[in-house]
């Protein structure tokens, strides 16, 4: 019973699990279906070739291609075809996957759901472009009957119109709005006809470079609904009915044009006449072709455009122009228009240019289209180099010259002239400029104007030339001097310098020059202040000299020693010597120090009016003394030696006149004092005594002149002794103290306990020994 219950429970749980999983799968599928709806911004493919992709566009959206895996390059206005509502991306690589995106114009980012990956077609094997003189040949077709035409051969034009259809070699390139006419039964066409409007920038209306030119279709050949090859040659595959591109916007128009091919010759001729084409009717077939013109003249060429014009008779005829890649192994695609202006070309590429006279049925006599002219070779210029990353840098400048930094290779340098033009050179140096004027400089990558487009100019650098140098002022004037400085007369707006070996040294705003050597002559100049970044260096004045005064150092006083000690009433002979007083041949601005007076103590003094500068001194006062000798400064002028300033210098000689004093030192028992007894001390000196207790004793008391004093480090000092003194010392026994261990228990108790314990142990041992003896 239990087993049955378990089985039923297991089956029930299994059923619940299966039912739940089925519900999950259904919900997941429904959710995935809901998310498969494309967003409004996701691009839609209109057409792709080996080197181009055409997308459908929506109003209010912009479209771009991803570069380097992350960066978006958005299409320019010229890539959009507003009529067909498409946008073209050309110049792509064959068999390469590209990522495209669409977004609203004001959107800042691209959503992953708004991207489309497209892989370009494989490149087709190209056939050589036939010359106009060659007889017509049937085109090679594949198994489907489609001609192997070059993929996207639009010569880098920006737009590819979606109305293109893959045509066989039996179709005539007539715009869909006009209608299509068939060629001969052998599937040939007349490529001399003008099959375009003004300028063709896509593959829809362009003659294919691999399609041969043939003669005009015969008049009496019947029209057919679809071009066929009646009897294909043995070496040529049968051309099937050309397929239509379902993505083309003009399918309905093409079907209508097929039906119009069944109209009468007269109505068809009217259509052809309206488009300047030769139809397959008798009237047009009788027209003579215009004379084959000379090759066109290249009027202008850039890296992506060419402008052609006739070599002569430009106003006499109406012309059509054709441009073909010279290298037919590349893109064998032709461009034809009536203006001679071709854009969207590949830089640095060889092209062949042709011209033909367009037929005119209204002329008298009327004439048909001429043959294409012989080819004129055209080579597009190389693309312009990139703009330099930074503006030029200034190296140096003067009032008439500016030099730029030329450390970066392969650049040329230019300056804007007053008329707005730029004057270029390779040196980066510009001379003959105007002082104090602002100039604007740029740089660009060097290029050959005959081979490459003009390089873009860098950001500009504005530089103002320096102002012209100011005129030289008058020479400076010396107004003051010391032993190590000279002061010049200050002049507002001027700066000063000292000559060093005849050349101005460092310029300074201050008129005072310090840090000079004493009794030395210096020369000085001045000039107008200037800003070296804005003006040229000012012109320098003539020089003026000045001499520093002689140093006081070297003056001296003799006859008495510095810090000498003399007994009272000693007599000394003193002499004063001033620095420079020995100058026997003085000249202007020479200086000297002359002794003027002396004094020592409070009342002893004297003066000198002339040499010799001596004096006899009696040292009759005891103590510390100073001798002071005063010197005055004199300079030599045309009037002789005269006092220069009120400044004076003094030499001070310290000395001592001393009396002796007695200090009596004594010590009690158990120690000593040193020195002891009667100690002689000169007045004003210090005396120190050292006290030493015997072993086991310490200082008890020290008295000086009967008063107890405190001593430090067992020493006592008498300072500036000026009288007799007494010092005595006593000693006492040193008291021992037991160091504390931190335990408050009485040590005697511990000792007593230890003794008792030892006695007890001894007693026990002795008793045990006795028992052992008794047992024996």
C-alpha positions, 0 to 999 in steps of 0.5 A: 500500500505504501509503495502504491502511494509513493508511486502515485505521488511521484507520478503526480510530481512528474506531471506538475514538473512537465506542465511547468516546463512547458509553460516556461517554454511557451512564455519564453518563446512569446517573449522572444517573439515580442523582442524580435521587432526591429526598433525604429532606428535600425538601418535597412539594407537597400543594396550592396556591392563589393565596395559600397553599401546603400541603406534606406533612410527615414525622416529625422534619422542620420546614419553612420558606419563604425570605424576601428570597432568603436568610433562612428563616422556619420554620413555627410549631406552629399551621401544622402539621396533625398529623392530615393530616400537612401544613403550610400557608403562607398570605398569599402573593401570586398568581402568585409563585414561592416557595422552600420547604425541609425539614430535620431539627429538629437540622440547622443548615443547609439543603441545596440538594437539600432545597428546592422551588420552588412558584408560586402560582395566579393570583387568581380574579375574585371575586363579591360575597357575597350577602346572606341575604335574596336568592334563590338564584342558580346559581354561575358555572362554568368550562368544566370545571364547577368553581366559580370560588371564591377561592383560599386565602381563609382570612383568614390562618389558619395551617392548610389541611386537605388533605381539601378538595374543589372543590365545585359549588354543588349540594353541601352543606358536610358534613364527610367523616366524616358524608357528603354530601347533595344539594340540590334538582334545581336545584343549590341548598343551605341555607347556614343549616345548621351545616356545621362543628365548633367552629372552621374554619381552612381552606377545606375546611369553610368556606362560600364567600363567593361561594355564595348562601344558598337555601331548604331543599331540598324533602322530596319531591325525590329524591336523586341520586348526583351533583349535576346541573343538570336544565335550565340557564338560557340565561344559565348554563353547565351545571354538570358533575360536580365534579372531585375533587382527587387530592391530597386525603387524603379521596378514599376517604372521599368515595367512600364518602359518595357511596354512603351518599347512596343510603341511606334517608331515615330513616338519612340523617336520623339522620346529619343529626340527629347533626350538627345539620343539617336533612336533606331529610326530612319530619320536619325540614322541618316544623320552624319556624326560630328567630327571627332574632337581633340582630347579635353583640356584639364581645367582644374584638378584636386585630390577628389575632383577634375574639371574638363573643358574643350580644347577649342570651340567651347561655345560652338558645340554642346559636349559630353565628358567621360572619365575612366580609371586608367588602371582597368584592373581596378574599378572599370567604371566610367563617369559621364556628364555634360558639365565636365565636372567630376567629383568623389574621385580617388586621390593620387590616381590615374584617370583617362578623360574623353570628350565628344560632341553631342548631336544636334538635330535642330542645327543646319545641317543637323548632326549626330553624336561624334565619336569619343575623343582620344584620351587625355591622361589626368592624375588626381592630386594626393590628399592633403596632409593632416593639420599640425597638432599644435600652433607654432612655438616662438624661439626668439624675437627682436624689433624686426625679426621673429624666429619660430621653433623648427624642431619638428621635421617636414613643416613650413612656416607662414605669416599673415600679411596685411592683405590676408595672404600668407607668406611661407618659408622653410626656415621659420625666420621672418625679417624686416618686420615693424617694431611693436607690431603684432603678427600672426604665424601658422605652420603646415606640412610641406607639400608639392602643389603640383602633386598634392593638395594644399596642407591645412594650416595649424592653429595660429600663434600671435607674436608682437615684435619688440619695441625699438631700443630707447636712447642712451641717458646721461652718465650716472653721478656718485653721491655717496660711498662707504667701505663696501658700497657706492651710491649713485643719484637715482633717476626715475625710469632708469636702471644701473650696472657696474662695468666688469672688464669694460662690459655692463654686469647685472642690471639693477633698479637700485642706485646702491651697489654693495658688497664692494671691496674697500679702497677700490675704484669702480665704474658705473653706467645707466640706461632706460628700463625696458621689458625684454619681452616687449622691447629691445635693450636700451642703449647704455650711457657713458660711464662714471667712476667712484672709489670706496673709502679705505677700511678702518681695519688696519688702524691700531693702538700700541703700547698697552696689551689687550686684556693685560693685567697691570699693577696699580700706578704702572706707567705705559706709553701708548701710540695710535696708528690710522689706516691710510695715514702713510699715503704719501701721494694721494689723489682724488677720492683717496681716504684715510683714518686719522687718530683724533682723541683718547681716554681711559677711566673716568677722567683721563683723556687727551687729543691730537692735532697732528702726528705723532699720535702718542700719549703717556698713561699712569695706571693709578686706579685699580680694577678693570679698565678700557682705553678708547682711541677715536679716529676720524675719516678724511678724503683728498680733494683739490683742497687737500685732506678734509673731513669727509663725514661726521662718522668716526671709528673707535678702538677700545683696549681692555686691561686691568689694574689689580689689587690682591685680596685674601680668602682664609679657608679652613676645614674641621676633622674628618675632611678637607678644603682645597685650597686651604689657608690664606689664598691670594686673589686679584681684585675682580677675579673669581675663586673656587674652593672644593670640599672633600669629606673623609670616607664614612663622613659627609659635609655637615655645614659650610659658612662664609664670613660666619654665615651658613651657605649652600654648596653644590657638587661640594664646591663654593665660588667667590665671584668678582672678589673685591674684599677679604673673605673667610670660609670654613666647613665641618663634617659628620658621620655618614648614616647607613639606611637599609634599602626597602624591598617592598615587603612589609613583613619583619625580616627577623621573624623570617630568620627566627622561623628558619632557625626553628625549622632547621632545629626541628628537622635536626631533631627528627633526624637525630630521633630517627637515628637513635631508634635505628640504633636501639633496634639493633 
